[in-house]
């Protein structure tokens, strides 16, 4: 072998690189392996000239790419070695119950990116993708006690020309290893949809229940004024539970990443105010700014305007408001009522529900986040709970 060829081989040995024609700029490799990859000015991922090769399992690095754009010059180790896991006693019995069961066709379509719905709406096109929610009942799932619930996929949305590209891929190494044991369980998918319309922009959200919403805007005014139905918890979530505890309508549920039910959310922003990780966006995709606990404003009662109607007491989900008698209080002029509302600051979470129901503007929460469109979500909450 020529000396130049030998030098080239040595220099290239055990290195990663990215095939630019296959890269879709999903940023998965750069986020997961910043010591190896960076996003270039050409909107493509690149491997750093000098990068560690022993810091990560090379197979894990290559597999993170949903389009197989990452290559490795050395010999790739095998996929996650499930045999290193302990077998679950009695797994054969559980496996035998599923062995002859027909595969769920809907879940299979989701693993290939085929479960989606497209609807034309005023000023935009709405596309809803449903990602897999169940790990297929392959033998090794039972043998090694792997979960039935599918771990969250990662996703990437891109629109170029007339084509919408949606990519999804598994990142959990153990569940991903199962993809090598089934012909209908790919580790990733890419779906391309063509839209022969003038698209002026797009937005997307991928929630903790495995649903990806994509909105293609056909009208610039609609795009500029676009609002989602609810607030949204991003992948910065650490499942610390604070948002769940302060939500006034019980719209937030736990999981790998916490989830806000759009039908229960009233866009009060209290979840984001308390979130210590800036993991919650409002309905305009703007991150709700956290307020330090000691500075979170509490509800304030303007006693001269309060009529003692008790609406605020009834609506408060945290029992943070009580009624106080004014009888015998010499500091008060002759009131229009003998009772006024009083806030218990330690129990108030600053949700603004009291402010919304007070017809006399006698109680308010002095923080900048305001309800924009409460609509039926708020009215349904009031009706169902009072």
Secondary structure as GFF3:
##gff-version 3
##sequence-region A 1 386
A	DSSP	alpha_helix	3	12	.	.	.	ID=ss1
A	DSSP	beta_strand	16	18	.	.	.	ID=ss2
A	DSSP	alpha_helix	28	32	.	.	.	ID=ss3
A	DSSP	beta_strand	37	39	.	.	.	ID=ss4
A	DSSP	beta_strand	45	47	.	.	.	ID=ss5
A	DSSP	alpha_helix	58	63	.	.	.	ID=ss6
A	DSSP	beta_strand	70	72	.	.	.	ID=ss7
A	DSSP	three_ten_helix	82	84	.	.	.	ID=ss8
A	DSSP	alpha_helix	91	98	.	.	.	ID=ss9
A	DSSP	alpha_helix	105	111	.	.	.	ID=ss10
A	DSSP	beta_strand	116	121	.	.	.	ID=ss11
A	DSSP	beta_strand	124	130	.	.	.	ID=ss12
A	DSSP	alpha_helix	139	143	.	.	.	ID=ss13
A	DSSP	beta_strand	154	160	.	.	.	ID=ss14
A	DSSP	beta_strand	163	169	.	.	.	ID=ss15
A	DSSP	alpha_helix	173	178	.	.	.	ID=ss16
A	DSSP	three_ten_helix	179	181	.	.	.	ID=ss17
A	DSSP	beta_strand	188	194	.	.	.	ID=ss18
A	DSSP	beta_strand	201	206	.	.	.	ID=ss19
A	DSSP	beta_strand	211	217	.	.	.	ID=ss20
A	DSSP	alpha_helix	220	224	.	.	.	ID=ss21
A	DSSP	beta_strand	232	233	.	.	.	ID=ss22
A	DSSP	alpha_helix	242	246	.	.	.	ID=ss23
A	DSSP	beta_strand	252	253	.	.	.	ID=ss24
A	DSSP	beta_strand	259	260	.	.	.	ID=ss25
A	DSSP	alpha_helix	270	274	.	.	.	ID=ss26
A	DSSP	beta_strand	280	281	.	.	.	ID=ss27
A	DSSP	three_ten_helix	293	295	.	.	.	ID=ss28
A	DSSP	beta_strand	299	301	.	.	.	ID=ss29
A	DSSP	alpha_helix	311	315	.	.	.	ID=ss30
A	DSSP	beta_strand	321	325	.	.	.	ID=ss31
A	DSSP	beta_strand	339	343	.	.	.	ID=ss32
A	DSSP	alpha_helix	353	357	.	.	.	ID=ss33
A	DSSP	beta_strand	363	365	.	.	.	ID=ss34
A	DSSP	alpha_helix	375	385	.	.	.	ID=ss35
###
